[in-house]
Amino acid sequence: MISHDQKAANRQGWRVAFASGLASYVDAGAIAGTGTALVILQGSLGLTPAQIGQLSGLLTVMIAFGALVGGRLGDRFGRRRIFLATLSIYFLAALALAVAPSIALLFVGLAVLGLAAGADLPVSMAMIAESAPENKRGKMVTFTHVLWMAGILGVIVISIFFGNAGTLGAQIIYGHLAAVALIAIALRWGIPESRLWNESQNNPVDEERLDLRSLRALFSPKLFPPLAATGLFYALVNIAANTNGQFSTYLFVNVAGVDVATASKLGLGILLLSVAGLFVMMRIVDGANRHRAFVFAAILALVGLAIPLVFGVNAITLVLMGVFGALGGAVAGEPMYKIWSQELFPTSHRSTAQGITIAFARLVAAGAALVTPLIISAGPALLFLFLFVASAAAYLIGIFWIFRMRKFLKNDDGLSATRTAPQNVAG
């Protein structure tokens, strides 16, 4: 029987998970929305493939830089103050892009948009983990990826109706992101500061309290292994996810030969499968079957990437890749990274650690995004070979390093791996 206090804790946890998790919505919306908007604007603004690559890379670089800065500020000044400020900046940038898109404004607006989105991510993830009941922490953190998918869904729905409407379609995409950011600000306003963060700051004997010198602790033998492992895993697995998010419309339109609205309809079905996979992830993540599910999902994702590599790039192979990738990535992708990032770091360093790993992953993705349109022009098979190798390396890191990593961290805040998992692993 669930007590009244437990019910209240669950309600508050879900409230924080939704309001903070909207960071994932606006992050995904910025990536997928910009990918679609640039395809829409390539005609009216005369964008070249090189400029599309530069703008996509710029957005990803600024998300990386924002995560690095935001994670540090979140540990130093608190979760609440930072995630209200970052989302306010995001709102202004999205509004500017919606009002008057131009090549110059795209470069400035996407830089600010990426900075704000990136800064919000690690702080919001830490807030959710520190507010969730212990037996639902994995589920609530995973729920943020449902909101990430919802951000893509919002872009797809707009693209179905306005993808062929020219500049107006791009303006609506950014306008809806500004509206969601404003709603999130209102929802976050009533959320109190993280109790665990307050305790870590108010404890005068807490040696883990963050200052400039304590950043060195992240590179100590105690914390560097999980920092390196989660950073490498996320960087490698995110290359395929980020490429699909930014360039799926580009591939459908410029390689497979379908229009934006049709590409968006196909993407909608794939997205619904991703959401279904995430609900499966939410059921298993706090239990003992996490490892087996991860291995199975990794195989699915690799099969998906192999299909266009072996059979060529067309609408059918892109859809099949999306189906396998949607189901596999829901478990063996970014959602699992988010779980590991909460479990392997103490409160005083959690946001900073995530900021570093997110920044590293997004910088890697930015480098890939910068040259992706040129690689596609030279031969899309090269792109999918690269995505397959990078993803395979990520899954090997997850299976043979992170899942076998011993729980050597002090359990200072109750965010260690689920108690029902094997006792000698971190996953």
C-alpha positions in Angstrom: 0.0 0.0 0.0 1.4 3.4 -1.0 1.4 5.9 1.8 0.2 9.5 1.5 3.8 10.7 1.7 4.9 8.4 -1.0 2.1 9.6 -3.3 3.0 13.2 -2.6 6.7 12.4 -3.4 5.7 10.7 -6.6 3.5 13.7 -7.7 6.2 16.2 -6.9 8.8 14.0 -8.7 6.7 13.8 -11.9 6.0 17.5 -11.7 9.7 18.3 -11.6 10.4 15.6 -14.3 7.9 17.3 -16.7 8.9 20.9 -16.1 12.6 20.2 -16.1 12.4 17.6 -18.9 11.1 20.2 -21.3 14.8 21.0 -21.7 14.9 17.8 -23.8 11.9 19.0 -25.8 13.5 22.3 -26.7 16.9 20.6 -27.3 15.4 18.1 -29.8 13.2 20.8 -31.3 16.2 23.0 -31.9 18.1 20.1 -33.6 15.3 18.5 -35.6 13.6 21.9 -36.3 16.7 23.5 -37.6 17.4 20.4 -39.8 14.0 20.9 -41.4 14.0 24.7 -41.4 17.4 24.8 -43.3 16.0 22.5 -46.0 12.9 24.8 -46.2 15.0 27.9 -46.3 17.6 26.6 -48.8 15.5 27.8 -51.6 14.2 31.2 -50.3 17.5 32.2 -48.8 19.8 30.5 -51.2 21.6 28.4 -48.7 24.4 26.2 -50.1 25.2 22.6 -48.8 28.3 24.1 -47.2 26.3 26.7 -45.4 23.8 24.1 -44.2 26.7 22.1 -42.8 28.1 25.2 -41.1 24.8 26.2 -39.5 24.2 22.7 -38.3 27.7 22.4 -36.9 27.4 25.8 -35.3 24.2 24.8 -33.5 25.8 21.7 -32.2 29.0 23.4 -31.1 27.1 26.0 -29.1 25.0 23.2 -27.5 28.3 21.7 -26.4 29.7 24.9 -25.1 26.5 25.7 -23.3 26.4 22.3 -21.6 30.0 22.8 -20.3 29.2 26.3 -18.9 25.7 25.5 -17.7 26.8 22.3 -15.9 29.5 24.2 -14.0 27.1 27.1 -13.1 24.4 24.6 -12.0 26.7 23.0 -9.5 28.1 26.4 -8.4 24.9 28.5 -8.1 22.1 25.9 -7.9 19.8 24.2 -10.3 16.8 26.5 -10.2 18.4 29.8 -10.9 20.4 28.5 -13.8 17.6 26.6 -15.6 15.3 29.6 -15.4 17.9 31.9 -16.9 18.9 29.5 -19.7 15.4 28.9 -20.8 14.7 32.6 -20.9 17.6 33.1 -23.2 16.4 30.2 -25.4 12.9 31.9 -25.6 14.4 35.1 -26.9 16.6 33.4 -29.5 13.7 31.2 -30.8 11.5 34.2 -31.0 14.0 36.2 -33.1 14.4 33.3 -35.5 10.7 33.1 -35.9 10.2 36.8 -36.6 12.7 37.4 -39.3 14.8 34.6 -40.6 17.8 35.6 -42.7 21.3 34.1 -43.3 22.9 36.5 -40.8 20.2 36.0 -38.2 20.5 32.2 -38.6 24.1 32.3 -37.7 23.6 34.6 -34.7 20.2 33.1 -33.6 21.3 29.4 -33.8 24.5 30.2 -31.8 22.4 31.7 -29.0 19.7 29.0 -29.2 22.3 26.3 -29.0 24.1 27.9 -26.1 20.9 28.2 -24.1 19.7 24.7 -24.9 23.0 23.1 -24.0 23.3 25.0 -20.7 19.9 23.9 -19.7 20.4 20.1 -20.2 22.8 19.0 -17.5 21.2 21.3 -14.8 17.7 20.0 -15.6 18.8 16.3 -15.6 20.4 16.8 -12.2 17.3 18.5 -10.9 15.1 15.5 -12.0 17.4 12.9 -10.5 17.7 14.7 -7.2 13.9 15.2 -6.9 12.7 11.7 -7.9 11.8 9.0 -5.5 14.6 6.3 -5.4 12.5 3.5 -6.9 11.3 5.7 -9.8 14.5 7.6 -10.6 15.4 5.7 -13.7 11.8 5.9 -15.0 11.6 9.7 -14.4 15.0 10.4 -16.0 14.0 8.2 -19.0 10.8 10.1 -19.3 12.8 13.1 -20.3 13.6 11.3 -23.5 9.9 10.9 -24.2 9.8 14.6 -24.1 12.8 14.7 -26.4 10.8 12.6 -28.9 7.9 15.0 -28.3 10.1 17.8 -29.5 10.8 15.9 -32.7 7.0 15.1 -33.0 6.2 18.8 -32.8 8.5 19.6 -35.6 7.2 16.7 -37.7 3.6 17.7 -37.3 4.4 21.3 -38.3 6.4 20.0 -41.3 3.5 17.9 -42.5 1.2 20.9 -42.6 3.6 23.7 -43.4 6.7 21.9 -44.9 5.9 23.1 -48.4 4.8 26.6 -47.3 8.2 28.2 -47.8 9.7 30.6 -45.2 6.4 30.5 -43.2 7.1 26.8 -42.3 10.5 27.6 -40.8 9.0 30.6 -38.9 6.3 28.4 -37.4 8.9 25.8 -36.3 10.9 28.4 -34.3 7.7 30.1 -33.1 6.4 26.9 -31.5 9.8 26.4 -29.8 9.5 29.9 -28.3 6.0 29.1 -27.1 7.1 25.8 -25.4 10.1 27.6 -23.7 7.7 30.2 -22.3 5.4 27.5 -20.9 8.4 25.7 -19.4 9.5 28.9 -17.7 6.1 29.3 -16.1 6.0 25.6 -14.9 9.5 25.8 -13.4 8.9 29.0 -11.5 7.2 27.2 -8.7 9.8 24.5 -8.3 12.0 24.8 -5.2 15.8 24.4 -5.3 17.1 20.8 -5.1 17.2 19.6 -1.5 20.4 17.5 -2.2 22.1 20.5 -3.8 21.2 22.7 -0.8 22.6 20.1 1.6 25.8 19.8 -0.4 26.3 23.5 -0.1 25.3 23.9 3.5 27.5 21.2 4.9 30.7 22.9 6.1 32.6 19.6 6.3 31.6 18.4 2.8 34.9 17.9 1.0 33.1 17.5 -2.3 31.7 21.0 -2.3 32.4 22.5 -5.7 34.9 25.3 -6.1 37.5 25.9 -8.9 40.0 23.5 -7.3 37.5 20.7 -6.7 37.0 20.5 -10.5 40.2 18.4 -10.4 38.3 15.7 -8.6 36.5 14.8 -11.8 39.9 13.8 -13.2 40.9 11.8 -10.2 41.1 8.0 -10.2 37.7 8.0 -8.4 35.7 9.9 -11.0 37.6 9.9 -14.2 36.7 6.4 -15.3 33.0 7.0 -15.3 33.6 10.5 -16.8 35.6 9.0 -19.7 33.3 6.0 -20.2 30.0 7.9 -20.3 31.6 10.7 -22.4 33.0 8.3 -25.0 29.7 6.2 -25.1 27.5 9.3 -25.6 29.8 10.9 -28.1 29.9 7.8 -30.3 26.3 6.8 -30.0 25.1 10.4 -30.5 26.8 10.7 -33.9 24.1 8.5 -35.5 21.3 10.1 -33.5 22.4 13.6 -34.2 22.8 12.9 -37.9 19.3 11.4 -38.1 17.9 14.3 -36.2 19.6 17.0 -38.3 19.8 15.4 -41.7 17.0 12.9 -42.1 14.9 15.4 -44.0 17.9 16.3 -46.0 18.5 12.7 -47.0 14.8 12.1 -47.8 14.6 15.2 -49.9 18.0 15.5 -51.6 18.9 11.8 -51.9 15.6 9.7 -51.8 13.7 12.3 -53.8 10.6 12.9 -51.7 9.3 16.3 -50.5 9.4 17.8 -47.0 5.8 17.0 -46.1 6.2 13.3 -47.2 9.5 13.0 -45.3 7.7 14.3 -42.2 4.9 11.8 -42.5 7.4 8.9 -42.8 9.2 10.3 -39.8 6.1 10.5 -37.8 5.6 6.7 -37.9 9.2 6.1 -36.9 8.8 8.5 -34.0 5.8 6.7 -32.6 7.9 3.5 -32.5 10.6 5.4 -30.6 8.1 6.5 -28.0 6.9 2.9 -27.7 10.5 1.8 -27.1 10.9 4.4 -24.5 8.0 3.2 -22.5 9.6 -0.3 -22.6 12.8 1.3 -21.3 10.9 3.0 -18.4 9.6 -0.4 -17.4 12.9 -2.2 -17.3 15.4 0.5 -16.3 14.9 0.2 -12.6 15.1 -3.6 -12.7 17.6 -6.4 -13.2 17.1 -6.9 -17.0 18.9 -3.7 -18.1 22.0 -5.4 -19.4 20.3 -8.0 -21.6 17.9 -5.3 -23.0 20.8 -3.1 -23.8 22.6 -5.8 -25.8 19.5 -6.7 -27.8 18.7 -3.1 -28.5 22.3 -2.4 -29.7 22.0 -5.3 -32.2 18.7 -3.8 -33.5 20.3 -0.4 -34.0 23.3 -1.8 -35.8 21.1 -3.8 -38.2 19.2 -0.6 -38.9 22.4 1.2 -39.9 23.5 -1.7 -42.1 20.4 -1.6 -44.3 21.1 1.6 -46.3 24.8 0.7 -46.2 24.2 -2.7 -47.9 21.1 -1.9 -50.1 21.6 1.7 -50.9 19.9 4.9 -49.8 16.2 5.3 -50.9 13.0 6.0 -49.1 12.4 2.3 -48.1 15.9 1.7 -46.7 15.8 5.0 -44.8 12.4 4.1 -43.3 13.7 0.6 -42.3 16.8 2.2 -40.7 14.6 4.5 -38.8 12.4 1.7 -37.5 15.3 -0.4 -36.2 17.1 2.6 -34.9 14.0 3.9 -33.1 13.5 0.6 -31.2 17.2 0.1 -30.5 18.1 3.7 -29.6 15.3 3.9 -27.0 17.3 1.5 -24.8 20.9 1.5 -26.1 21.2 5.2 -26.8 21.0 8.6 -25.0 18.4 7.4 -22.5 20.9 5.0 -21.0 23.6 7.6 -21.0 21.3 9.8 -18.9 20.7 7.0 -16.4 24.4 6.3 -16.0 25.2 10.0 -15.6 23.0 10.3 -12.6 24.2 7.0 -11.0 28.0 7.4 -11.3 28.6 11.0 -9.9 27.9 12.6 -6.5 25.6 15.6 -6.2 28.4 18.2 -6.0 29.8 17.1 -9.3 26.8 15.6 -11.2 25.8 18.7 -13.2 29.4 19.6 -14.1 30.2 16.0 -15.1 27.2 15.9 -17.4 28.1 19.3 -18.8 31.6 18.0 -19.7 30.3 14.7 -21.3 27.5 16.5 -23.2 29.9 19.1 -24.4 32.3 16.5 -25.6 29.6 14.5 -27.4 28.1 17.6 -29.1 31.5 18.8 -30.3 32.1 15.4 -31.9 28.6 15.6 -33.4 29.3 19.2 -34.6 32.4 18.0 -36.4 30.3 15.3 -38.1 27.5 17.7 -39.0 29.9 20.2 -40.6 30.9 17.7 -43.3 27.8 15.5 -43.5 26.2 17.3 -46.5 29.5 17.1 -48.4 29.8 13.4 -47.5 26.3 12.8 -48.7 27.1 14.6 -52.0 30.2 12.4 -52.4 28.4 9.2 -51.7 25.9 8.4 -48.9 27.2 4.9 -48.4 30.3 6.4 -46.8 28.2 8.2 -44.2 26.4 5.0 -43.1 29.6 3.1 -42.9 30.9 5.8 -40.5 27.7 5.7 -38.5 27.8 1.9 -38.2 31.4 1.8 -37.0 30.9 4.7 -34.5 27.8 3.1 -33.0 29.4 -0.3 -32.7 32.3 1.2 -30.8 29.8 2.9 -28.4 27.9 -0.3 -27.7 31.2 -2.2 -27.0 32.0 0.5 -24.4 28.6 0.1 -22.8 28.7 -3.6 -22.6 32.4 -4.3 -21.7 33.3 -1.1 -19.7 30.3 0.7 -18.2 28.3 -2.4 -17.3 31.3 -4.0 -15.7 32.4 -0.9 -13.9 32.5 -1.6 -10.1 30.5 0.7 -7.9 33.5 2.4 -6.3 31.7 5.7 -5.6 30.6 6.6 -2.1 26.8 6.4 -1.9 26.5 10.0 -0.7 23.1 10.8 -2.0 21.2 7.6 -2.9 21.6 8.0 -6.6 23.7 4.8 -7.1 22.6 2.0 -9.5 19.3 0.3 -8.8 19.4 -2.1 -5.9 17.8 -4.9 -8.0 20.7 -4.8 -10.4 23.7 -7.1 -9.9 25.8 -5.9 -7.0 29.1 -5.8 -8.8 28.1 -3.6 -11.7 27.2 0.1 -12.1 24.4 -0.6 -14.6 
